[in-house]
Amino acid sequence: MDPTPHGLLAWLGLVFVLGLRHGLDADHLATIDGLARFNAERRPRLARWTGVLFSLGHGLVVIGVSVLMAALAGALHIPAWFGAVGVWTSVTLLTLIGLLNLLSLLRAGRDEVVRPVGLKGRYLRFATRARSPGAVLLVGALFAFAFDTLSQTATWALAASSGGGWLTGALLGAVFMLGMMLSDGLNSLWVARLLARADARARLASRIMGATVVGLSFGMAAYEAGSYFRPAWSSWEAGREWLLSVALIALLPLAFVLAAAVSGRRSLRYG
């Protein structure tokens, strides 16, 4: 890692953006959606904070991995194929999640709310039945024990903290977690607010958000695959990763605004 303050700040900015982007994973969105809905009636405060708690548990695991990788940076050598496997695992999962959410969007009836579809939650049925802050935090931690998450964390932690020691790894992991908490926290607030609105408005807004999840999944998959296949693209994006990531991330708040505006007009028109 560049030992200068400028180099450290650049890495912190990039890792923060990576955390924001990781929080937009469809598995995160789907699980937080389910947790918020499950707790909305009896535990409305918990419903609003499920995204923050989920990403806190998830982020603590990421910090642990980052600290471990930073501490071993001088002695640990990761083979070249490790990064490639991590990239293609991520691309495959993102593509599959995009397809599942596209099918969900197309199959939803006119009177149904479209809900994001994840993969991990399909095998962890209890994940959306957590009734306490500690249980939500535990669910987030369990979701971090996946090859795509661990491999990507190990890759950027080793690259960024080489020579910086475990404190640098802890700082990078914490910044990653903060980015993730921001995007996941906004998601749970959005879901909690959506549940309090009229059914027609919720249905329309859910379709806009469903289409956004599809676009994000396919867009991130294309971004990662393109970076792997095109060396020229990788050279061009060096130093611009945060711009490309922010462009993808910006889709979510734009979708929030669009969903609120369009559904608000519709409710006024037919209310």
N, C-alpha and C positions, 0 to 999 in steps of 0.2 A: 504494500500500500504506500502511496505517496505520503511521507511523514509530515509534510507541511500542513498548516491549518487549512489552506485552500483545498489540498487533496482530500483531507478528512471531511470537510464540508461538502465537497462534491459527492463523495460516497454516501454521506448521510442523506443528502437530497435524493440520490438515486434509490437508496434503500427505502426511504419513506414512500416514494412513488410506487416501488414494488409492493410495499405493504398495502397501499391503497388499492392497487390492482388485484392483489391476492384476495382482498376482502370482497371483490366483486365476483369471485368464483361462484358458479351456480349452486354448488353444494352448500356454500355458506348462505347464499340467499334463500335457498329452499328450506334449510334447517331453521334459520332465524324466522322465516315466514311461519313455519309450523309451530315453533315455540311461542311466538307472539300471539298467534291465533288460539293456541291451547290455553294460554294464561290471560287472555284479554278480558274475560268476564269477571273472574274471581281475583285476579292479581294484575290489574291494569298497569301498576307501576313497574312490576317485573316485566310485563310485556314490552313496555317502552325501552327497557334497558337490556333486553336479551342480546341484542347485537354487540353491545359493549362487553357484557360478561362472556359471551361466546368467544369473541376475539381476544379477550384477556387470557382465558384458558389456553387458547390456541397459541397466543403470542409467548406465553411462558415456556412452552415447549420449544418454540423457535429460538428463544433467548438461550435456553440450555444447549441446544445444538450449536448455535453460533459461538457460545463461550467455549464449548468443547473443541470445535474446529479451529478457533483462534489459538487455543492453548497448544494444539497439536500441529499448528501450521508449519513449524520448522521441521518436524519429524515425519509428518504424514504426506504421502504421495498418492493422490487419487488418479487412477488410470484414465486415459483419454475417453474410453468408452463409457465411463460413468456419467459424464455430462451428456453424452449423446442419448443414453438410455433415459435419463431424466427428461430431456427435451421431448423425446418421442412418446414417453408416457404421458406427459402433459398435453401434447398435441392430440393424442388419441382420445384422452378423457374429455378434453374441451370439445372436440368434434362430436363425440357421442352425446355429451350433455346438450350441445346445440341442437342435435337431431331430436333428442327426447323432448326438449322444450318446444321445438317447432311442431312436433306431432301433438303435443299437449295444447298448443295454441290453435291448431287447425281443427282438432277434435272437440274443443270446448263448445258446448251449446250456448245459445244466445243468452240464456238466463243463468249461466254459470260464471263464477269468478275464476280466472286463469291463475293457477298457482305455479311458481317455479318448480322445476323437477331437478333433483340431485341424484347422485349415485350412491354416496356413502350412506345417506339416510335410508335408502331402500334396504340396506343390510343391518342397520342399527335402528330398529323400529322404536326403541325407547327414546331415541334422540330428541324427538319432538314432544315428549311427555314429561320433561323435567319441570318440577314444581317449585324449586328454590334456587336462589342465586348460586349456591355451591354446586348444585346439580347441573345448571347451565354452563358454569365454568368448566366442569368436568367433561361435559359433552364437547366443548370447544377443544379441550386438550386431547381427547381421543381422536378427533378429526385431524389433528396435526400429525399423527403417527401413520402417515401414508408416504409411499415412495416418492411421489412427485414433490410433495412439500419438503420432505427431508433432504432429497437430493438437490433441489434448488437452493435451499438454505445453506447446505454445506458448500455448494459451489460459490455463491457470492460471499459467504463468510470467509472462506479461505482466500479468495481473491482480494477482498477488501481489507482483511485484518492481518495479512502476512507481515510479521515483524511488529505488530501493534500490541500483541498480548491479549489476554482474556478480557481485560477491561474494555478494549476496543470492540471485541466481539460482543460483550454485553451491551455496549452503547448502540451498536448497529442493530442488534436484535430488538432492543427497546424501541428504537426509532421505527423499525419495521412494524412492530406491534402497534405503535401509535397510528401509523397510516391505516392499518387494518381496522383498528377500533373506530376510526373516523368513518370509513365507508360502511362497515357493518352496523355501527351505531345509527347512522342515518337510515339504513334499511329498516331496522326495527322500529324507529320512530315513524317512518313512512307507513309501515304495515299497521301499526297501532292507530295511526290517524285514519287510515283507509277503512279500518273496521268500524270506526265511529260514524262513517258517512252513509249516505243513502245507497241502497243496493245497486241502482242503475249507475251511479257515479263510480262505485267500487268496481263494477264489472268492466266499464270502459277503461278506467285507469289501469286495471290489472292486465288488460290486453296490450296497452301501450308498454307497460313494464315487461310483459312477457316477450314482446318483440325485441325489446332492448336486451334482455338476457340472451336471446338467440343471437343477436348481432354481436354482443360482447364475446360470447363463446367462440363463434366462428372467426371473429376478428382477432382474438388473442391466439387462436390456433394458427391462423395464417401468418401472423406476426412472428411467432416462434419458429414455424417451419421455414419461412422466408429467410430469417436470420441465419438458420442453420445451413440452408442450401446455397445461398448467394454470398460468397465472400465479399463481393463489391458492395452489397447491401450492408453487410456487417461493418465494413470500413466507413461507409457513409454515415451509419447511425452512431458510430463511436462519438460520444459527447452529446448526442441528441436523443439518447434513450428516454430521458425524462419527458421530452417533448412528445414523442410517440405514445408514451404511456399516459400522459395527461390527456392526449387526444382521445384515447380509448375511455379513460376514466370520466371524461366530461360528458359522455353519453348518458350516464346515470342521472346526474342532477338535471340535465336537459330533459330527460324523460320524465322526471318528477314534475318539472314545471309544465311540460306539455300535457301530462296526464291531468294535473290539477286544473289547468286552463280549459282544456277541451271538455272535461267532465263537468266543470263549473258552468260553462256555457250551456251544455246540454240540460243540466238540472234547472237552470234559469228558464230555458226555453219550454221545457215540458213540466216544470214544477207548478 
